[in-house]
Amino acid sequence: MRVMLSVIALFVMLGPACPAQDGTSLTTANALSRAAKRVTPEYPIAARQLNIQGQQEVAIVVSPQGDVTEAKVLKGNAMFTTASVAAAKQWKFTPFTKEGQPVAFTSVLIFSYTK
């Protein structure tokens, strides 16, 4: 069976779960347009063998330089946690600026694990 993974970035106000330094949160369209490198997580072997499918939401904090500095699972099957967090931490974004200065921002990545 062929495994397909789809990745969607979703705008969410994260509050204390994963705050950016100045509280900047991007819309889906804006975050996706700034994604310079996207990494699809590997489907965990045990989950595939047990035919477990689902989604996992991962809150991210992106530094002013565009690196993911924090990734924390908000929701989803624990079998996908390691793969989702590892993939999220490899994403890169073009810097987001406010008043000409790069700033950190938050968003949520949703990884879908389907067969």
Secondary structure, DSSP 8 states (H G I E B T S, - for coil): ---EEEEEEE----GGGS--TT--B--HHHHHHHEEE-------HHHHHTT--EEEEEEEEE-TTSBEEEEEEEEE-GGGHHHHHHHHTT-EE--EEETTEEE-EEEEEEEEEE-
